[in-house]
Amino acid sequence: MHNMSSNRVYVGNLSWSTSWQDLKDHMRDVGEVSYAKVLQDRDGRSKGCGIVEFATPEGASDAIAKLTDTELKGRKIFDAEEGGGAARAPPKTESSADNEGGVGGDDSATSPPVAPAAVVEGSQLFVGNLSWETGWQDLKDHFRTIGEVVRADVVVGRDGRKKGFGFVRYSNAGDAAKAIEELNGVEFMGRPLEVRLDNKA
């Protein structure tokens, strides 16, 4: 977990029927909620994720600790630091870097054995609202239509289940910016993606 001074939390895997009021009511169980928003696409449809701002950083950290994997409107939600930090640390990932040159990459969910190369500023993206079927190779193939993808990861929980979000790193910031412009809100494997810069990179 990084930067626990933040009082904002990203909430993923929301049902399409979840309103900002539903989200606020669910989150106020752990602390005073200043603001809750369900992210929407250009047509006004829910993207299946949202942002909650607590009155204190403690409220945000409690939400991540206590409300991840709780049920809201029939779906198990996950909470993460706003900006892309994973809800549990350290998260496992299905990673293109783990399996480069191998086969059956989706069977692997281990963290990289070596320290990753330095990230070019502005080149790494947080990708939210992934379908449960999406593997790292699917993610990499989709984003390489924009430019050269150095690495793609799908975050996996301790129980081995995918968390519904991941990270994509490009070789340069220009391709990352183009991906946000062209792929944010666009449907992939049945769900509209949330694509934004990973501020924790």
C-alpha angles and dihedrals in degrees: 000000000000135000100007089180085084115102095192125095131194113219120199139185094041118166115250090246096056112115128199088256092054089050093048093048091051094048097046088073088084102034149334110305116214097181140003128186134177109212115236136194125236090277092056095253121138116259090209094251140077149180126246123191118201127203089240138026087240090062090054094048091047090051091054092046099042109025103044108112093014117133122253120176091342099312133095106238128206127213127208137167110278104257097049107288110150120251093237125036128254096019121200117232140200096230137189088209091057094054106032109152093008134102132239093032092170090068090065124079104165130128116251112278092219133048111269120247118262112284117238106237112261094011101102122081135199110222116197137182095040118169116248089246094060114110128188091262091054089050093047093047092050095049096042087071084078101043147310111327113207095186141356127194135184112201116235126197127230089264090059095251122128115253097216098250140074147163135258124196122199127198090244141022094241093066090046091054090048091051091054090050096046105031106034108108092006116128117251123177090348100313133086108243126230106216122181141139115287100236092192094060 
